[in-house]
Amino acid sequence: MGNASSHEIEELRRWIESDEQNRKYFQRQQDIWAVLNPTLDINDIDTVSAELKVLRKTGIVSSRFAIFKKLLGYWSRIAAVAILPLLAVVGYLIYRPSEGRDIADVTITTSFGCLSSTVLPDGTIVWLNANSSLQYDPMMDDNVRNVILHGEAYFDVKADAKHPFNVKTPYMTVTATGTEFNVNAYDSSASITLVDGKVSVEVESKSMTLNPGEHLAVADGRPTISNHINTEKYCCWRNGTLIFEDEPLFNICNRLQQIYDVEFDIAPELKERTFRMILNGENISEVVRFFELAAPVTCEFENLKSPNDTTKFKSRIRIMPS
């Protein structure tokens, strides 16, 4: 009693002030303590000594037995007092999760050029591409399965037909029950590629269903579905690979901007020039060198200062005819 350190007292104070439910719980404990520990404590009355005194005078017990019984009484009281703090701690630990307090969502982020993978509380596996973030409730269970995605991710959703898995992005919402699919939501040119199973996609209040091998692309808020596509082309980034099959230079550079910390300034006459290439871990300097080898173009680097951090630089790459 009264042995709490200043650190423990400060930690308790912060816990009480951090949440209204915590404050109410602490007040309830104070009320209980006040009832169990009134100003006039009956334990202050030494009933053991009084009883033994009467018994000794009547000759019922000997002095030696009286001393033993008195010591036993003292030890019982000490033990009772010593166990109270332990019970309080155990009660706090048991009570805390049952309060239903709000717990902050977990957010996983990846920087440019980095990949990440994780297993969500419901068993769903997620791969997160570069320059992306995924937000979810750490208490996610089989009843509520929602995530918020900015960037790109590949989902291998744990099957549960009764409890849909929802991926919410600024541009569309994907609902699945047990599928594998890729979602690209870096910007308004968002897309989803279905590898296995079935999903429903909602774009601006319009709902569509995708089957395996279909790709839904959003442009200016209008969705377009392509059938029998090469799903590996859209999902191979999980292995550090990028595939471009006769893709316009403008589209290739837009994809590179999503993954690398660069900007592209392309001469208008080069934007529709197509390239066929497979990248596997090359840095951005190696990529633009390939452009120069594959076509009569010149690439120039320019370092730009970040508007919010003058110590941070971002590269701008100008692509011009040779």
C-alpha positions as CSV (number, residue, x, y, z in Angstrom):
1,M,0.0,0.0,0.0
2,G,1.4,3.4,-1.0
3,N,4.5,1.8,-2.6
4,A,3.8,2.9,-6.2
5,S,6.7,4.7,-7.8
6,S,6.4,8.1,-9.4
7,H,6.7,6.5,-12.9
8,E,3.8,4.1,-12.1
9,I,1.6,7.0,-10.8
10,E,2.3,9.0,-13.9
11,E,1.5,6.1,-16.1
12,L,-1.8,5.5,-14.3
13,R,-2.6,9.2,-14.7
14,R,-2.0,9.1,-18.4
15,W,-4.1,6.0,-18.8
16,I,-7.0,7.6,-16.9
17,E,-6.9,10.8,-19.0
18,S,-6.4,8.9,-22.3
19,D,-10.0,7.6,-22.5
20,E,-13.4,8.4,-21.0
21,Q,-14.0,4.7,-20.4
22,N,-10.7,4.5,-18.4
23,R,-11.8,7.4,-16.2
24,K,-15.2,5.8,-15.5
25,Y,-13.5,2.5,-14.6
26,F,-11.1,4.2,-12.2
27,Q,-13.9,6.1,-10.5
28,R,-15.8,2.8,-10.0
29,Q,-12.7,1.3,-8.4
30,Q,-12.4,4.3,-6.1
31,D,-16.0,3.8,-5.0
32,I,-15.4,0.1,-4.3
33,W,-12.3,1.0,-2.4
34,A,-14.1,3.6,-0.3
35,V,-16.8,1.0,0.7
36,L,-14.2,-1.6,1.6
37,N,-11.9,0.8,3.4
38,P,-14.2,3.2,5.5
39,T,-12.7,5.9,7.7
40,L,-13.4,3.8,10.7
41,D,-11.7,0.5,9.8
42,I,-13.1,-2.4,11.8
43,N,-9.7,-4.1,11.2
44,D,-8.1,-1.5,13.5
45,I,-10.0,-3.1,16.4
46,D,-7.7,-5.9,17.7
47,T,-10.4,-8.5,18.2
48,V,-7.8,-11.3,18.3
49,S,-6.1,-9.7,21.4
50,A,-9.4,-9.1,23.1
51,E,-10.5,-12.6,22.5
52,L,-7.3,-14.2,23.8
53,K,-7.3,-12.0,26.8
54,V,-10.7,-13.3,27.8
55,L,-9.7,-16.9,27.1
56,R,-6.5,-16.6,29.1
57,K,-8.4,-15.2,32.1
58,T,-10.9,-18.0,32.0
59,G,-8.1,-20.6,31.7
60,I,-9.4,-22.0,28.4
61,V,-6.1,-21.5,26.5
62,S,-2.5,-21.2,27.5
63,S,-0.3,-18.2,26.9
64,R,1.8,-20.0,24.3
65,F,-1.2,-20.9,22.3
66,A,-2.4,-17.3,22.6
67,I,0.9,-16.0,21.2
68,F,0.7,-18.4,18.2
69,K,-2.9,-17.5,17.5
70,K,-2.1,-13.8,17.7
71,L,0.8,-14.1,15.3
72,L,-1.4,-16.1,12.9
73,G,-3.9,-13.3,13.0
74,Y,-1.3,-10.7,12.2
75,W,0.1,-12.7,9.3
76,S,-3.4,-13.2,7.9
77,R,-3.9,-9.4,7.9
78,I,-0.6,-8.8,6.3
79,A,-1.3,-11.3,3.6
80,A,-4.7,-9.8,2.9
81,V,-3.2,-6.3,2.6
82,A,-0.3,-7.6,0.4
83,I,-2.6,-9.3,-2.1
84,L,-4.9,-6.3,-2.7
85,P,-2.5,-4.6,-5.1
86,L,-2.0,-7.9,-7.0
87,L,-5.8,-8.3,-7.3
88,A,-6.1,-4.7,-8.5
89,V,-3.5,-5.3,-11.3
90,V,-5.1,-8.5,-12.4
91,G,-8.5,-6.9,-12.4
92,Y,-7.2,-4.0,-14.5
93,L,-5.7,-6.4,-17.1
94,I,-8.9,-8.5,-17.3
95,Y,-11.2,-5.5,-17.4
96,R,-9.2,-3.4,-19.9
97,P,-9.9,-5.5,-23.1
98,S,-13.6,-5.9,-22.2
99,E,-14.1,-2.1,-22.0
100,G,-14.6,-2.0,-25.8
101,R,-12.2,1.0,-26.1
102,D,-11.3,2.2,-29.6
103,I,-8.0,0.8,-30.8
104,A,-6.1,2.8,-33.4
105,D,-6.0,1.2,-36.9
106,V,-2.8,-0.3,-38.1
107,T,-1.2,1.3,-41.2
108,I,1.5,-0.4,-43.2
109,T,3.5,1.8,-45.6
110,T,6.2,1.2,-48.2
111,S,8.6,3.7,-49.6
112,F,9.7,4.1,-53.2
113,G,11.5,1.0,-54.6
114,C,10.4,-1.3,-51.7
115,L,7.9,-4.1,-51.4
116,S,6.2,-5.6,-48.3
117,S,4.0,-8.6,-47.4
118,T,1.8,-9.2,-44.4
119,V,-0.9,-11.6,-43.0
120,L,-4.0,-9.8,-41.8
121,P,-5.8,-10.9,-38.6
122,D,-8.4,-12.8,-40.6
123,G,-5.7,-14.9,-42.4
124,T,-5.7,-12.9,-45.7
125,I,-2.2,-12.5,-47.2
126,V,-1.4,-9.1,-48.7
127,W,1.6,-8.0,-50.9
128,L,2.1,-4.2,-50.9
129,N,3.9,-2.5,-53.8
130,A,6.2,0.5,-53.5
131,N,4.9,3.9,-52.5
132,S,1.7,2.4,-51.0
133,S,-0.2,2.2,-47.7
134,L,-2.7,-0.3,-46.3
135,Q,-4.9,0.5,-43.3
136,Y,-6.9,-2.0,-41.2
137,D,-8.4,-2.7,-37.8
138,P,-6.1,-4.8,-35.7
139,M,-9.2,-6.4,-34.1
140,M,-10.4,-7.5,-37.6
141,D,-12.3,-10.8,-37.3
142,D,-14.4,-13.0,-39.5
143,N,-17.4,-10.6,-39.2
144,V,-15.9,-7.3,-40.4
145,R,-13.2,-7.5,-43.0
146,N,-12.4,-4.0,-44.3
147,V,-9.1,-2.5,-45.5
148,I,-8.2,0.9,-47.0
149,L,-5.7,1.0,-49.8
150,H,-3.7,3.8,-51.3
151,G,-1.3,2.5,-54.0
152,E,-1.1,-1.1,-55.1
153,A,-1.6,-4.4,-53.4
154,Y,-2.1,-8.1,-54.3
155,F,-4.7,-9.9,-52.1
156,D,-5.0,-13.6,-51.4
157,V,-8.2,-13.5,-49.5
158,K,-9.1,-16.1,-46.9
159,A,-12.3,-17.8,-48.1
160,D,-15.5,-16.9,-46.2
161,A,-18.7,-16.6,-48.2
162,K,-20.7,-15.3,-45.3
163,H,-18.3,-12.4,-44.4
164,P,-17.1,-10.4,-47.5
165,F,-13.7,-8.9,-47.6
166,N,-13.8,-5.2,-48.8
167,V,-10.9,-3.2,-50.3
168,K,-11.8,0.5,-50.2
169,T,-9.8,2.9,-52.4
170,P,-10.5,6.6,-53.4
171,Y,-11.5,5.4,-56.9
172,M,-13.4,2.1,-56.3
173,T,-14.4,-0.5,-53.8
174,V,-13.7,-4.2,-54.3
175,T,-15.7,-6.9,-52.5
176,A,-14.5,-10.6,-52.4
177,T,-15.2,-13.7,-50.4
178,G,-12.2,-15.8,-51.2
179,T,-10.2,-14.8,-54.2
180,E,-6.8,-13.6,-55.5
181,F,-6.7,-10.2,-57.2
182,N,-4.5,-7.2,-57.8
183,V,-5.6,-3.6,-57.1
184,N,-3.8,-0.6,-58.6
185,A,-5.1,2.6,-57.0
186,Y,-2.2,5.0,-57.1
187,D,-4.3,7.6,-59.0
188,S,-7.6,8.0,-60.9
189,S,-6.3,5.6,-63.6
190,A,-7.0,2.7,-61.2
191,S,-7.5,-0.9,-62.1
192,I,-8.2,-4.4,-60.7
193,T,-7.0,-7.7,-62.2
194,L,-8.8,-10.9,-61.1
195,V,-6.6,-14.0,-60.9
196,D,-9.0,-16.5,-59.2
197,G,-12.5,-16.6,-57.9
198,K,-15.0,-13.8,-58.3
199,V,-15.3,-10.2,-57.1
200,S,-17.7,-7.3,-57.4
201,V,-16.4,-3.8,-58.1
202,E,-18.2,-0.5,-57.4
203,V,-17.1,2.6,-59.3
204,E,-19.1,5.7,-58.7
205,S,-22.3,3.8,-57.7
206,K,-22.0,1.4,-60.6
207,S,-21.5,-2.2,-59.6
208,M,-19.8,-4.9,-61.8
209,T,-18.7,-8.5,-61.4
210,L,-15.4,-9.8,-62.6
211,N,-14.4,-13.4,-63.5
212,P,-10.9,-14.9,-63.6
213,G,-8.7,-13.5,-66.3
214,E,-10.6,-10.2,-66.5
215,H,-9.1,-6.7,-66.0
216,L,-11.1,-3.6,-65.1
217,A,-9.5,-0.2,-65.8
218,V,-10.9,3.1,-64.7
219,A,-10.3,6.2,-66.8
220,D,-12.0,9.5,-66.0
221,G,-14.4,7.7,-63.8
222,R,-15.5,5.3,-66.6
223,P,-14.7,1.6,-66.1
224,T,-13.7,-0.7,-68.9
225,I,-13.4,-4.5,-68.7
226,S,-10.9,-6.5,-70.7
227,N,-11.2,-10.3,-71.1
228,H,-8.6,-13.1,-71.3
229,I,-5.7,-10.9,-70.4
230,N,-2.3,-12.0,-69.2
231,T,-2.8,-11.6,-65.4
232,E,0.9,-12.1,-64.8
233,K,1.6,-8.8,-66.5
234,Y,-0.3,-6.9,-63.8
235,C,0.8,-9.1,-60.8
236,C,4.4,-10.0,-61.4
237,W,5.6,-6.9,-59.5
238,R,5.4,-9.1,-56.4
239,N,8.5,-10.8,-57.6
240,G,10.2,-7.5,-58.4
241,T,9.4,-7.8,-62.2
242,L,7.7,-5.3,-64.5
243,I,6.4,-6.5,-67.9
244,F,5.6,-4.0,-70.8
245,E,4.3,-5.5,-74.0
246,D,4.3,-2.9,-76.9
247,E,3.3,-0.3,-74.3
248,P,3.3,3.4,-75.1
249,L,6.1,5.4,-73.5
250,F,3.6,7.6,-71.7
251,N,2.1,4.5,-70.0
252,I,5.4,3.0,-69.1
253,C,6.7,6.3,-67.5
254,N,3.4,6.7,-65.6
255,R,4.0,3.2,-64.2
256,L,7.6,3.9,-63.3
257,Q,6.5,7.1,-61.5
258,Q,4.3,5.0,-59.2
259,I,7.2,2.8,-58.1
260,Y,10.3,5.1,-58.4
261,D,10.6,8.6,-56.8
262,V,10.9,10.3,-60.2
263,E,8.9,12.5,-62.6
264,F,9.0,12.3,-66.4
265,D,8.7,15.1,-68.9
266,I,8.2,13.5,-72.3
267,A,8.3,15.3,-75.6
268,P,4.7,15.1,-77.1
269,E,5.9,13.3,-80.3
270,L,7.3,10.4,-78.2
271,K,4.4,9.7,-75.8
272,E,2.8,7.1,-78.1
273,R,6.0,5.4,-79.1
274,T,5.8,1.8,-78.0
275,F,8.4,-0.3,-76.2
276,R,8.6,-4.0,-75.3
277,M,10.6,-4.6,-72.1
278,I,10.9,-6.7,-69.0
279,L,12.5,-5.1,-65.9
280,N,13.7,-7.1,-63.0
281,G,15.2,-5.0,-60.2
282,E,16.9,-2.4,-62.4
283,N,17.4,1.1,-61.0
284,I,15.9,4.1,-62.8
285,S,19.2,5.1,-64.4
286,E,19.4,1.6,-66.0
287,V,15.8,1.9,-67.2
288,V,16.3,5.2,-69.0
289,R,19.5,3.9,-70.5
290,F,17.5,1.1,-72.1
291,F,15.2,3.8,-73.7
292,E,18.2,5.4,-75.3
293,L,19.5,2.1,-76.6
294,A,16.1,1.0,-77.9
295,A,15.0,4.2,-79.7
296,P,16.5,7.5,-81.0
297,V,15.9,9.4,-77.7
298,T,17.9,11.3,-75.2
299,C,17.2,11.3,-71.4
300,E,18.3,14.1,-69.1
301,F,18.2,14.1,-65.3
302,E,17.3,17.2,-63.3
303,N,17.2,17.2,-59.5
304,L,14.2,19.0,-58.0
305,K,14.0,20.2,-54.4
306,S,11.0,19.0,-52.4
307,P,8.7,22.0,-51.6
308,N,8.3,20.8,-48.0
309,D,11.9,19.7,-47.4
310,T,14.8,21.5,-49.1
311,T,17.2,18.8,-48.2
312,K,15.3,16.2,-50.2
313,F,15.6,15.9,-53.9
314,K,13.4,14.3,-56.5
315,S,14.6,13.5,-60.1
316,R,12.9,14.8,-63.2
317,I,13.8,13.0,-66.4
318,R,13.3,14.7,-69.7
319,I,12.9,12.4,-72.7
320,M,13.5,14.1,-76.0
321,P,14.2,13.0,-79.6
322,S,17.9,12.6,-80.4
